[in-house]
Protein backbone atom coordinates (compact mmCIF):
# COMPACT_ATOMS: atom_id res chain seq x y z
CA UNK A 1 0.00 0.00 0.00
CA UNK A 2 2.77 2.43 0.87
CA UNK A 3 4.50 1.69 -2.42
CA UNK A 4 1.41 2.67 -4.40
CA UNK A 5 1.23 5.96 -2.52
CA UNK A 6 4.87 6.64 -3.26
CA UNK A 7 4.19 5.91 -6.93
CA UNK A 8 1.22 8.29 -6.93
CA UNK A 9 3.31 11.02 -5.33
CA UNK A 10 6.06 10.42 -7.91
CA UNK A 11 3.56 10.77 -10.77
CA UNK A 12 2.16 13.97 -9.23
CA UNK A 13 5.58 15.54 -8.79
CA UNK A 14 6.50 14.47 -12.33
CA UNK A 15 3.44 16.29 -13.66
CA UNK A 16 4.32 19.41 -11.69
CA UNK A 17 7.90 19.35 -12.99
CA UNK A 18 6.70 18.98 -16.58
CA UNK A 19 4.20 21.81 -16.07
CA UNK A 20 6.97 23.97 -14.65
CA UNK A 21 9.15 23.56 -17.73
CA UNK A 22 7.12 25.74 -20.14
CA UNK A 23 6.13 28.08 -17.31
CA UNK A 24 9.76 28.92 -16.47
CA UNK A 25 11.35 28.66 -19.94
CA UNK A 26 11.92 32.00 -21.65
CA UNK A 27 10.56 32.16 -25.20
CA UNK A 28 12.03 34.39 -27.87
CA UNK A 29 13.25 34.24 -31.46
CA UNK A 30 16.33 32.06 -31.23
CA UNK A 31 17.86 33.50 -34.40
CA UNK A 32 18.41 36.91 -32.78
CA UNK A 33 20.42 38.23 -29.87
CA UNK A 34 17.28 38.05 -27.73
CA UNK A 35 17.31 34.30 -28.29
CA UNK A 36 20.96 34.09 -27.31
CA UNK A 37 20.22 36.01 -24.11
CA UNK A 38 17.30 33.70 -23.36
CA UNK A 39 19.42 30.59 -23.81
CA UNK A 40 22.14 32.06 -21.57
CA UNK A 41 19.68 32.97 -18.82
CA UNK A 42 19.27 31.12 -15.55
CA UNK A 43 15.58 30.60 -16.36
CA UNK A 44 16.57 28.53 -19.42
CA UNK A 45 18.86 26.34 -17.32
CA UNK A 46 16.30 26.01 -14.53
CA UNK A 47 13.52 25.05 -16.93
CA UNK A 48 15.62 22.35 -18.55
CA UNK A 49 16.69 21.01 -15.16
CA UNK A 50 12.99 20.74 -14.27
CA UNK A 51 12.45 18.68 -17.43
CA UNK A 52 15.45 16.44 -16.68
CA UNK A 53 14.22 15.83 -13.14
CA UNK A 54 10.76 15.11 -14.52
CA UNK A 55 12.09 12.46 -16.89
CA UNK A 56 14.14 10.80 -14.14
CA UNK A 57 11.16 10.78 -11.81
CA UNK A 58 8.93 9.47 -14.60
CA UNK A 59 11.14 6.41 -14.89
CA UNK A 60 10.91 5.79 -11.16
CA UNK A 61 7.15 6.32 -11.29
CA UNK A 62 6.79 3.73 -14.04
CA UNK A 63 8.74 1.23 -11.94
CA UNK A 64 6.32 1.79 -9.07
CA UNK A 65 3.38 1.36 -11.45
CA UNK A 66 4.86 -1.88 -12.79
CA UNK A 67 5.18 -3.26 -9.27
CA UNK A 68 1.62 -2.19 -8.47
CA UNK A 69 0.00 -3.89 -11.49
CA UNK A 70 2.18 -7.02 -11.39
CA UNK A 71 0.28 -10.04 -10.11
CA UNK A 72 1.34 -11.30 -6.69
CA UNK A 73 4.39 -13.52 -6.69
PDB file with SEQRES, HELIX, SHEET and CRYST1 records, atoms N, CA, C and O in Angstrom:
SEQRES   1 A   73  UNK UNK UNK UNK UNK UNK UNK UNK UNK UNK UNK UNK UNK          
SEQRES   2 A   73  UNK UNK UNK UNK UNK UNK UNK UNK UNK UNK UNK UNK UNK          
SEQRES   3 A   73  UNK UNK UNK UNK UNK UNK UNK UNK UNK UNK UNK UNK UNK          
SEQRES   4 A   73  UNK UNK UNK UNK UNK UNK UNK UNK UNK UNK UNK UNK UNK          
SEQRES   5 A   73  UNK UNK UNK UNK UNK UNK UNK UNK UNK UNK UNK UNK UNK          
SEQRES   6 A   73  UNK UNK UNK UNK UNK UNK UNK UNK                              
HELIX    1 AA1 UNK A    2  UNK A   24  1                                  23    
HELIX    2 AA2 UNK A   33  UNK A   39  1                                   7    
HELIX    3 AA3 UNK A   42  UNK A   69  1                                  28    
CRYST1    1.000    1.000    1.000  90.00  90.00  90.00 P 1           1          
ATOM      1  N   UNK A   1       0.827  -1.204   0.000  1.00  0.00           N  
ATOM      2  CA  UNK A   1       0.000   0.000   0.000  1.00  0.00           C  
ATOM      3  C   UNK A   1       0.867   1.263   0.000  1.00  0.00           C  
ATOM      4  O   UNK A   1       0.586   2.222  -0.718  1.00  0.00           O  
ATOM      5  N   UNK A   2       1.911   1.245   0.806  1.00  0.00           N  
ATOM      6  CA  UNK A   2       2.775   2.428   0.873  1.00  0.00           C  
ATOM      7  C   UNK A   2       3.488   2.655  -0.457  1.00  0.00           C  
ATOM      8  O   UNK A   2       3.747   3.792  -0.851  1.00  0.00           O  
ATOM      9  N   UNK A   3       3.802   1.552  -1.145  1.00  0.00           N  
ATOM     10  CA  UNK A   3       4.499   1.685  -2.420  1.00  0.00           C  
ATOM     11  C   UNK A   3       3.597   2.333  -3.471  1.00  0.00           C  
ATOM     12  O   UNK A   3       4.078   3.096  -4.308  1.00  0.00           O  
ATOM     13  N   UNK A   4       2.311   2.041  -3.438  1.00  0.00           N  
ATOM     14  CA  UNK A   4       1.406   2.667  -4.405  1.00  0.00           C  
ATOM     15  C   UNK A   4       1.244   4.157  -4.119  1.00  0.00           C  
ATOM     16  O   UNK A   4       1.077   4.957  -5.040  1.00  0.00           O  
ATOM     17  N   UNK A   5       1.295   4.522  -2.857  1.00  0.00           N  
ATOM     18  CA  UNK A   5       1.232   5.958  -2.522  1.00  0.00           C  
ATOM     19  C   UNK A   5       2.489   6.681  -2.973  1.00  0.00           C  
ATOM     20  O   UNK A   5       2.428   7.806  -3.469  1.00  0.00           O  
ATOM     21  N   UNK A   6       3.620   6.029  -2.798  1.00  0.00           N  
ATOM     22  CA  UNK A   6       4.872   6.636  -3.256  1.00  0.00           C  
ATOM     23  C   UNK A   6       4.830   6.815  -4.773  1.00  0.00           C  
ATOM     24  O   UNK A   6       5.251   7.850  -5.289  1.00  0.00           O  
ATOM     25  N   UNK A   7       4.322   5.809  -5.486  1.00  0.00           N  
ATOM     26  CA  UNK A   7       4.194   5.913  -6.934  1.00  0.00           C  
ATOM     27  C   UNK A   7       3.268   7.041  -7.342  1.00  0.00           C  
ATOM     28  O   UNK A   7       3.549   7.761  -8.300  1.00  0.00           O  
ATOM     29  N   UNK A   8       2.156   7.202  -6.616  1.00  0.00           N  
ATOM     30  CA  UNK A   8       1.220   8.287  -6.927  1.00  0.00           C  
ATOM     31  C   UNK A   8       1.858   9.647  -6.682  1.00  0.00           C  
ATOM     32  O   UNK A   8       1.657  10.582  -7.458  1.00  0.00           O  
ATOM     33  N   UNK A   9       2.615   9.755  -5.620  1.00  0.00           N  
ATOM     34  CA  UNK A   9       3.306  11.016  -5.329  1.00  0.00           C  
ATOM     35  C   UNK A   9       4.348  11.296  -6.408  1.00  0.00           C  
ATOM     36  O   UNK A   9       4.508  12.440  -6.835  1.00  0.00           O  
ATOM     37  N   UNK A  10       5.057  10.257  -6.850  1.00  0.00           N  
ATOM     38  CA  UNK A  10       6.056  10.424  -7.911  1.00  0.00           C  
ATOM     39  C   UNK A  10       5.405  10.913  -9.199  1.00  0.00           C  
ATOM     40  O   UNK A  10       5.931  11.808  -9.860  1.00  0.00           O  
ATOM     41  N   UNK A  11       4.259  10.327  -9.560  1.00  0.00           N  
ATOM     42  CA  UNK A  11       3.557  10.774 -10.767  1.00  0.00           C  
ATOM     43  C   UNK A  11       3.095  12.223 -10.627  1.00  0.00           C  
ATOM     44  O   UNK A  11       3.172  12.993 -11.584  1.00  0.00           O  
ATOM     45  N   UNK A  12       2.619  12.594  -9.451  1.00  0.00           N  
ATOM     46  CA  UNK A  12       2.159  13.965  -9.226  1.00  0.00           C  
ATOM     47  C   UNK A  12       3.310  14.957  -9.349  1.00  0.00           C  
ATOM     48  O   UNK A  12       3.182  15.985 -10.014  1.00  0.00           O  
ATOM     49  N   UNK A  13       4.413  14.653  -8.719  1.00  0.00           N  
ATOM     50  CA  UNK A  13       5.577  15.544  -8.787  1.00  0.00           C  
ATOM     51  C   UNK A  13       6.114  15.608 -10.221  1.00  0.00           C  
ATOM     52  O   UNK A  13       6.550  16.665 -10.678  1.00  0.00           O  
ATOM     53  N   UNK A  14       6.080  14.478 -10.924  1.00  0.00           N  
ATOM     54  CA  UNK A  14       6.496  14.468 -12.325  1.00  0.00           C  
ATOM     55  C   UNK A  14       5.644  15.428 -13.143  1.00  0.00           C  
ATOM     56  O   UNK A  14       6.169  16.198 -13.947  1.00  0.00           O  
ATOM     57  N   UNK A  15       4.341  15.382 -12.942  1.00  0.00           N  
ATOM     58  CA  UNK A  15       3.445  16.292 -13.659  1.00  0.00           C  
ATOM     59  C   UNK A  15       3.736  17.746 -13.340  1.00  0.00           C  
ATOM     60  O   UNK A  15       3.716  18.596 -14.230  1.00  0.00           O  
ATOM     61  N   UNK A  16       4.005  18.034 -12.078  1.00  0.00           N  
ATOM     62  CA  UNK A  16       4.322  19.412 -11.689  1.00  0.00           C  
ATOM     63  C   UNK A  16       5.639  19.877 -12.318  1.00  0.00           C  
ATOM     64  O   UNK A  16       5.756  21.022 -12.753  1.00  0.00           O  
ATOM     65  N   UNK A  17       6.617  18.988 -12.360  1.00  0.00           N  
ATOM     66  CA  UNK A  17       7.895  19.346 -12.986  1.00  0.00           C  
ATOM     67  C   UNK A  17       7.717  19.615 -14.472  1.00  0.00           C  
ATOM     68  O   UNK A  17       8.272  20.577 -15.004  1.00  0.00           O  
ATOM     69  N   UNK A  18       6.937  18.759 -15.150  1.00  0.00           N  
ATOM     70  CA  UNK A  18       6.700  18.975 -16.575  1.00  0.00           C  
ATOM     71  C   UNK A  18       5.863  20.229 -16.826  1.00  0.00           C  
ATOM     72  O   UNK A  18       6.033  20.879 -17.858  1.00  0.00           O  
ATOM     73  N   UNK A  19       4.978  20.574 -15.920  1.00  0.00           N  
ATOM     74  CA  UNK A  19       4.202  21.807 -16.069  1.00  0.00           C  
ATOM     75  C   UNK A  19       5.081  23.035 -15.810  1.00  0.00           C  
ATOM     76  O   UNK A  19       4.855  24.103 -16.380  1.00  0.00           O  
ATOM     77  N   UNK A  20       6.076  22.871 -14.950  1.00  0.00           N  
ATOM     78  CA  UNK A  20       6.973  23.975 -14.651  1.00  0.00           C  
ATOM     79  C   UNK A  20       7.920  24.305 -15.787  1.00  0.00           C  
ATOM     80  O   UNK A  20       8.376  25.443 -15.901  1.00  0.00           O  
ATOM     81  N   UNK A  21       8.222  23.325 -16.631  1.00  0.00           N  
ATOM     82  CA  UNK A  21       9.155  23.564 -17.733  1.00  0.00           C  
ATOM     83  C   UNK A  21       8.694  24.700 -18.654  1.00  0.00           C  
ATOM     84  O   UNK A  21       9.442  25.663 -18.828  1.00  0.00           O  
ATOM     85  N   UNK A  22       7.498  24.631 -19.250  1.00  0.00           N  
ATOM     86  CA  UNK A  22       7.116  25.741 -20.142  1.00  0.00           C  
ATOM     87  C   UNK A  22       6.779  27.019 -19.380  1.00  0.00           C  
ATOM     88  O   UNK A  22       6.820  28.111 -19.946  1.00  0.00           O  
ATOM     89  N   UNK A  23       6.446  26.884 -18.093  1.00  0.00           N  
ATOM     90  CA  UNK A  23       6.133  28.080 -17.311  1.00  0.00           C  
ATOM     91  C   UNK A  23       7.384  28.903 -17.008  1.00  0.00           C  
ATOM     92  O   UNK A  23       7.319  30.129 -16.924  1.00  0.00           O  
ATOM     93  N   UNK A  24       8.516  28.230 -16.847  1.00  0.00           N  
ATOM     94  CA  UNK A  24       9.759  28.919 -16.473  1.00  0.00           C  
ATOM     95  C   UNK A  24      10.593  29.275 -17.706  1.00  0.00           C  
ATOM     96  O   UNK A  24      11.316  30.271 -17.695  1.00  0.00           O  
ATOM     97  N   UNK A  25      10.498  28.479 -18.757  1.00  0.00           N  
ATOM     98  CA  UNK A  25      11.346  28.660 -19.937  1.00  0.00           C  
ATOM     99  C   UNK A  25      11.062  29.989 -20.628  1.00  0.00           C  
ATOM    100  O   UNK A  25       9.909  30.312 -20.915  1.00  0.00           O  
ATOM    101  N   UNK A  26      12.117  30.759 -20.894  1.00  0.00           N  
ATOM    102  CA  UNK A  26      11.922  32.000 -21.655  1.00  0.00           C  
ATOM    103  C   UNK A  26      11.767  31.694 -23.154  1.00  0.00           C  
ATOM    104  O   UNK A  26      12.504  30.886 -23.719  1.00  0.00           O  
ATOM    105  N   UNK A  27      10.805  32.352 -23.766  1.00  0.00           N  
ATOM    106  CA  UNK A  27      10.556  32.160 -25.197  1.00  0.00           C  
ATOM    107  C   UNK A  27      10.918  33.430 -25.946  1.00  0.00           C  
ATOM    108  O   UNK A  27      10.493  34.524 -25.574  1.00  0.00           O  
ATOM    109  N   UNK A  28      11.698  33.280 -26.993  1.00  0.00           N  
ATOM    110  CA  UNK A  28      12.029  34.392 -27.875  1.00  0.00           C  
ATOM    111  C   UNK A  28      12.550  33.814 -29.184  1.00  0.00           C  
ATOM    112  O   UNK A  28      12.782  32.610 -29.294  1.00  0.00           O  
ATOM    113  N   UNK A  29      12.729  34.668 -30.159  1.00  0.00           N  
ATOM    114  CA  UNK A  29      13.248  34.239 -31.457  1.00  0.00           C  
ATOM    115  C   UNK A  29      14.704  33.828 -31.279  1.00  0.00           C  
ATOM    116  O   UNK A  29      15.550  34.658 -30.943  1.00  0.00           O  
ATOM    117  N   UNK A  30      14.994  32.569 -31.500  1.00  0.00           N  
ATOM    118  CA  UNK A  30      16.329  32.056 -31.232  1.00  0.00           C  
ATOM    119  C   UNK A  30      17.337  32.370 -32.335  1.00  0.00           C  
ATOM    120  O   UNK A  30      18.491  31.949 -32.253  1.00  0.00           O  
ATOM    121  N   UNK A  31      16.921  33.095 -33.350  1.00  0.00           N  
ATOM    122  CA  UNK A  31      17.865  33.495 -34.399  1.00  0.00           C  
ATOM    123  C   UNK A  31      18.385  34.905 -34.176  1.00  0.00           C  
ATOM    124  O   UNK A  31      19.157  35.414 -34.988  1.00  0.00           O  
ATOM    125  N   UNK A  32      17.975  35.543 -33.087  1.00  0.00           N  
ATOM    126  CA  UNK A  32      18.408  36.907 -32.783  1.00  0.00           C  
ATOM    127  C   UNK A  32      19.213  36.920 -31.491  1.00  0.00           C  
ATOM    128  O   UNK A  32      19.386  35.888 -30.843  1.00  0.00           O  
ATOM    129  N   UNK A  33      19.693  38.081 -31.131  1.00  0.00           N  
ATOM    130  CA  UNK A  33      20.420  38.227 -29.869  1.00  0.00           C  
ATOM    131  C   UNK A  33      19.502  38.015 -28.667  1.00  0.00           C  
ATOM    132  O   UNK A  33      19.958  37.580 -27.609  1.00  0.00           O  
ATOM    133  N   UNK A  34      18.218  38.319 -28.821  1.00  0.00           N  
ATOM    134  CA  UNK A  34      17.277  38.047 -27.726  1.00  0.00           C  
ATOM    135  C   UNK A  34      17.227  36.550 -27.427  1.00  0.00           C  
ATOM    136  O   UNK A  34      17.145  36.140 -26.270  1.00  0.00           O  
ATOM    137  N   UNK A  35      17.279  35.746 -28.478  1.00  0.00           N  
ATOM    138  CA  UNK A  35      17.312  34.302 -28.291  1.00  0.00           C  
ATOM    139  C   UNK A  35      18.575  33.836 -27.601  1.00  0.00           C  
ATOM    140  O   UNK A  35      18.536  32.939 -26.760  1.00  0.00           O  
ATOM    141  N   UNK A  36      19.701  34.447 -27.957  1.00  0.00           N  
ATOM    142  CA  UNK A  36      20.965  34.095 -27.310  1.00  0.00           C  
ATOM    143  C   UNK A  36      20.936  34.461 -25.831  1.00  0.00           C  
ATOM    144  O   UNK A  36      21.438  33.714 -24.990  1.00  0.00           O  
ATOM    145  N   UNK A  37      20.347  35.611 -25.518  1.00  0.00           N  
ATOM    146  CA  UNK A  37      20.219  36.012 -24.109  1.00  0.00           C  
ATOM    147  C   UNK A  37      19.299  35.060 -23.354  1.00  0.00           C  
ATOM    148  O   UNK A  37      19.553  34.730 -22.195  1.00  0.00           O  
ATOM    149  N   UNK A  38      18.238  34.623 -24.008  1.00  0.00           N  
ATOM    150  CA  UNK A  38      17.295  33.702 -23.355  1.00  0.00           C  
ATOM    151  C   UNK A  38      17.970  32.368 -23.052  1.00  0.00           C  
ATOM    152  O   UNK A  38      17.796  31.804 -21.972  1.00  0.00           O  
ATOM    153  N   UNK A  39      18.744  31.869 -24.017  1.00  0.00           N  
ATOM    154  CA  UNK A  39      19.419  30.591 -23.812  1.00  0.00           C  
ATOM    155  C   UNK A  39      20.488  30.709 -22.730  1.00  0.00           C  
ATOM    156  O   UNK A  39      20.749  29.734 -22.025  1.00  0.00           O  
ATOM    157  N   UNK A  40      21.102  31.857 -22.583  1.00  0.00           N  
ATOM    158  CA  UNK A  40      22.139  32.060 -21.574  1.00  0.00           C  
ATOM    159  C   UNK A  40      21.571  32.405 -20.202  1.00  0.00           C  
ATOM    160  O   UNK A  40      22.329  32.538 -19.241  1.00  0.00           O  
ATOM    161  N   UNK A  41      20.265  32.551 -20.093  1.00  0.00           N  
ATOM    162  CA  UNK A  41      19.678  32.970 -18.820  1.00  0.00           C  
ATOM    163  C   UNK A  41      19.560  31.802 -17.838  1.00  0.00           C  
ATOM    164  O   UNK A  41      19.564  30.635 -18.228  1.00  0.00           O  
ATOM    165  N   UNK A  42      19.456  32.145 -16.577  1.00  0.00           N  
ATOM    166  CA  UNK A  42      19.274  31.117 -15.552  1.00  0.00           C  
ATOM    167  C   UNK A  42      17.893  30.473 -15.658  1.00  0.00           C  
ATOM    168  O   UNK A  42      17.721  29.323 -15.254  1.00  0.00           O  
ATOM    169  N   UNK A  43      16.917  31.188 -16.188  1.00  0.00           N  
ATOM    170  CA  UNK A  43      15.585  30.603 -16.363  1.00  0.00           C  
ATOM    171  C   UNK A  43      15.628  29.462 -17.373  1.00  0.00           C  
ATOM    172  O   UNK A  43      14.928  28.464 -17.204  1.00  0.00           O  
ATOM    173  N   UNK A  44      16.440  29.596 -18.421  1.00  0.00           N  
ATOM    174  CA  UNK A  44      16.575  28.530 -19.420  1.00  0.00           C  
ATOM    175  C   UNK A  44      17.160  27.277 -18.766  1.00  0.00           C  
ATOM    176  O   UNK A  44      16.662  26.169 -18.966  1.00  0.00           O  
ATOM    177  N   UNK A  45      18.210  27.468 -17.992  1.00  0.00           N  
ATOM    178  CA  UNK A  45      18.855  26.341 -17.321  1.00  0.00           C  
ATOM    179  C   UNK A  45      17.899  25.709 -16.314  1.00  0.00           C  
ATOM    180  O   UNK A  45      17.778  24.486 -16.255  1.00  0.00           O  
ATOM    181  N   UNK A  46      17.226  26.532 -15.530  1.00  0.00           N  
ATOM    182  CA  UNK A  46      16.295  26.011 -14.526  1.00  0.00           C  
ATOM    183  C   UNK A  46      15.162  25.231 -15.185  1.00  0.00           C  
ATOM    184  O   UNK A  46      14.781  24.167 -14.695  1.00  0.00           O  
ATOM    185  N   UNK A  47      14.625  25.738 -16.276  1.00  0.00           N  
ATOM    186  CA  UNK A  47      13.516  25.045 -16.926  1.00  0.00           C  
ATOM    187  C   UNK A  47      13.962  23.688 -17.465  1.00  0.00           C  
ATOM    188  O   UNK A  47      13.220  22.711 -17.370  1.00  0.00           O  
ATOM    189  N   UNK A  48      15.144  23.621 -18.018  1.00  0.00           N  
ATOM    190  CA  UNK A  48      15.620  22.349 -18.549  1.00  0.00           C  
ATOM    191  C   UNK A  48      15.988  21.380 -17.430  1.00  0.00           C  
ATOM    192  O   UNK A  48      15.849  20.168 -17.597  1.00  0.00           O  
ATOM    193  N   UNK A  49      16.448  21.887 -16.306  1.00  0.00           N  
ATOM    194  CA  UNK A  49      16.693  21.006 -15.163  1.00  0.00           C  
ATOM    195  C   UNK A  49      15.373  20.460 -14.607  1.00  0.00           C  
ATOM    196  O   UNK A  49      15.329  19.326 -14.130  1.00  0.00           O  
ATOM    197  N   UNK A  50      14.308  21.250 -14.664  1.00  0.00           N  
ATOM    198  CA  UNK A  50      12.990  20.741 -14.274  1.00  0.00           C  
ATOM    199  C   UNK A  50      12.573  19.584 -15.186  1.00  0.00           C  
ATOM    200  O   UNK A  50      12.052  18.572 -14.719  1.00  0.00           O  
ATOM    201  N   UNK A  51      12.806  19.745 -16.478  1.00  0.00           N  
ATOM    202  CA  UNK A  51      12.453  18.683 -17.427  1.00  0.00           C  
ATOM    203  C   UNK A  51      13.293  17.431 -17.190  1.00  0.00           C  
ATOM    204  O   UNK A  51      12.763  16.321 -17.232  1.00  0.00           O  
ATOM    205  N   UNK A  52      14.580  17.587 -16.944  1.00  0.00           N  
ATOM    206  CA  UNK A  52      15.450  16.443 -16.680  1.00  0.00           C  
ATOM    207  C   UNK A  52      14.978  15.710 -15.433  1.00  0.00           C  
ATOM    208  O   UNK A  52      14.863  14.484 -15.437  1.00  0.00           O  
ATOM    209  N   UNK A  53      14.706  16.451 -14.373  1.00  0.00           N  
ATOM    210  CA  UNK A  53      14.220  15.826 -13.136  1.00  0.00           C  
ATOM    211  C   UNK A  53      12.877  15.133 -13.373  1.00  0.00           C  
ATOM    212  O   UNK A  53      12.607  14.076 -12.804  1.00  0.00           O  
ATOM    213  N   UNK A  54      12.048  15.731 -14.208  1.00  0.00           N  
ATOM    214  CA  UNK A  54      10.765  15.114 -14.521  1.00  0.00           C  
ATOM    215  C   UNK A  54      10.938  13.791 -15.234  1.00  0.00           C  
ATOM    216  O   UNK A  54      10.231  12.830 -14.927  1.00  0.00           O  
ATOM    217  N   UNK A  55      11.867  13.717 -16.184  1.00  0.00           N  
ATOM    218  CA  UNK A  55      12.090  12.457 -16.893  1.00  0.00           C  
ATOM    219  C   UNK A  55      12.687  11.388 -15.984  1.00  0.00           C  
ATOM    220  O   UNK A  55      12.329  10.216 -16.102  1.00  0.00           O  
ATOM    221  N   UNK A  56      13.578  11.763 -15.091  1.00  0.00           N  
ATOM    222  CA  UNK A  56      14.141  10.795 -14.143  1.00  0.00           C  
ATOM    223  C   UNK A  56      13.039  10.273 -13.233  1.00  0.00           C  
ATOM    224  O   UNK A  56      12.925   9.067 -13.013  1.00  0.00           O  
ATOM    225  N   UNK A  57      12.233  11.181 -12.709  1.00  0.00           N  
ATOM    226  CA  UNK A  57      11.159  10.775 -11.810  1.00  0.00           C  
ATOM    227  C   UNK A  57      10.083   9.982 -12.545  1.00  0.00           C  
ATOM    228  O   UNK A  57       9.437   9.123 -11.944  1.00  0.00           O  
ATOM    229  N   UNK A  58       9.882  10.249 -13.816  1.00  0.00           N  
ATOM    230  CA  UNK A  58       8.927   9.472 -14.600  1.00  0.00           C  
ATOM    231  C   UNK A  58       9.358   8.011 -14.684  1.00  0.00           C  
ATOM    232  O   UNK A  58       8.526   7.110 -14.574  1.00  0.00           O  
ATOM    233  N   UNK A  59      10.636   7.777 -14.874  1.00  0.00           N  
ATOM    234  CA  UNK A  59      11.138   6.405 -14.895  1.00  0.00           C  
ATOM    235  C   UNK A  59      10.898   5.694 -13.575  1.00  0.00           C  
ATOM    236  O   UNK A  59      10.485   4.534 -13.555  1.00  0.00           O  
ATOM    237  N   UNK A  60      11.154   6.385 -12.476  1.00  0.00           N  
ATOM    238  CA  UNK A  60      10.908   5.791 -11.162  1.00  0.00           C  
ATOM    239  C   UNK A  60       9.417   5.562 -10.932  1.00  0.00           C  
ATOM    240  O   UNK A  60       9.026   4.574 -10.311  1.00  0.00           O  
ATOM    241  N   UNK A  61       8.599   6.462 -11.427  1.00  0.00           N  
ATOM    242  CA  UNK A  61       7.150   6.320 -11.292  1.00  0.00           C  
ATOM    243  C   UNK A  61       6.659   5.104 -12.060  1.00  0.00           C  
ATOM    244  O   UNK A  61       5.795   4.369 -11.581  1.00  0.00           O  
ATOM    245  N   UNK A  62       7.202   4.890 -13.240  1.00  0.00           N  
ATOM    246  CA  UNK A  62       6.789   3.734 -14.037  1.00  0.00           C  
ATOM    247  C   UNK A  62       7.218   2.426 -13.383  1.00  0.00           C  
ATOM    248  O   UNK A  62       6.515   1.422 -13.504  1.00  0.00           O  
ATOM    249  N   UNK A  63       8.345   2.416 -12.699  1.00  0.00           N  
ATOM    250  CA  UNK A  63       8.745   1.229 -11.944  1.00  0.00           C  
ATOM    251  C   UNK A  63       7.755   0.938 -10.822  1.00  0.00           C  
ATOM    252  O   UNK A  63       7.398  -0.217 -10.588  1.00  0.00           O  
ATOM    253  N   UNK A  64       7.315   1.975 -10.134  1.00  0.00           N  
ATOM    254  CA  UNK A  64       6.324   1.792  -9.075  1.00  0.00           C  
ATOM    255  C   UNK A  64       5.007   1.301  -9.648  1.00  0.00           C  
ATOM    256  O   UNK A  64       4.343   0.460  -9.042  1.00  0.00           O  
ATOM    257  N   UNK A  65       4.617   1.817 -10.813  1.00  0.00           N  
ATOM    258  CA  UNK A  65       3.383   1.362 -11.454  1.00  0.00           C  
ATOM    259  C   UNK A  65       3.497  -0.099 -11.874  1.00  0.00           C  
ATOM    260  O   UNK A  65       2.548  -0.868 -11.719  1.00  0.00           O  
ATOM    261  N   UNK A  66       4.649  -0.481 -12.404  1.00  0.00           N  
ATOM    262  CA  UNK A  66       4.860  -1.876 -12.791  1.00  0.00           C  
ATOM    263  C   UNK A  66       4.712  -2.817 -11.596  1.00  0.00           C  
ATOM    264  O   UNK A  66       4.080  -3.868 -11.700  1.00  0.00           O  
ATOM    265  N   UNK A  67       5.295  -2.433 -10.464  1.00  0.00           N  
ATOM    266  CA  UNK A  67       5.177  -3.264  -9.273  1.00  0.00           C  
ATOM    267  C   UNK A  67       3.747  -3.317  -8.753  1.00  0.00           C  
ATOM    268  O   UNK A  67       3.332  -4.320  -8.173  1.00  0.00           O  
ATOM    269  N   UNK A  68       2.995  -2.245  -8.958  1.00  0.00           N  
ATOM    270  CA  UNK A  68       1.618  -2.193  -8.472  1.00  0.00           C  
ATOM    271  C   UNK A  68       0.696  -3.066  -9.305  1.00  0.00           C  
ATOM    272  O   UNK A  68      -0.206  -3.699  -8.755  1.00  0.00           O  
ATOM    273  N   UNK A  69       0.897  -3.118 -10.621  1.00  0.00           N  
ATOM    274  CA  UNK A  69      -0.004  -3.894 -11.485  1.00  0.00           C  
ATOM    275  C   UNK A  69       0.461  -5.325 -11.683  1.00  0.00           C  
ATOM    276  O   UNK A  69      -0.283  -6.134 -12.236  1.00  0.00           O  
ATOM    277  N   UNK A  70       1.663  -5.661 -11.251  1.00  0.00           N  
ATOM    278  CA  UNK A  70       2.175  -7.016 -11.392  1.00  0.00           C  
ATOM    279  C   UNK A  70       1.380  -7.945 -10.466  1.00  0.00           C  
ATOM    280  O   UNK A  70       1.135  -7.610  -9.307  1.00  0.00           O  
ATOM    281  N   UNK A  71       0.984  -9.100 -10.976  1.00  0.00           N  
ATOM    282  CA  UNK A  71       0.278 -10.043 -10.110  1.00  0.00           C  
ATOM    283  C   UNK A  71       1.179 -10.525  -8.976  1.00  0.00           C  
ATOM    284  O   UNK A  71       2.400 -10.587  -9.122  1.00  0.00           O  
ATOM    285  N   UNK A  72       0.569 -10.860  -7.860  1.00  0.00           N  
ATOM    286  CA  UNK A  72       1.335 -11.296  -6.690  1.00  0.00           C  
ATOM    287  C   UNK A  72       2.212 -12.493  -6.983  1.00  0.00           C  
ATOM    288  O   UNK A  72       1.803 -13.440  -7.654  1.00  0.00           O  
ATOM    289  N   UNK A  73       3.436 -12.430  -6.461  1.00  0.00           N  
ATOM    290  CA  UNK A  73       4.394 -13.518  -6.694  1.00  0.00           C  
ATOM    291  C   UNK A  73       4.223 -14.602  -5.670  1.00  0.00           C  
ATOM    292  O   UNK A  73       4.941 -15.601  -5.704  1.00  0.00           O  
TER     293      UNK A  73                                                      
END                                                                             
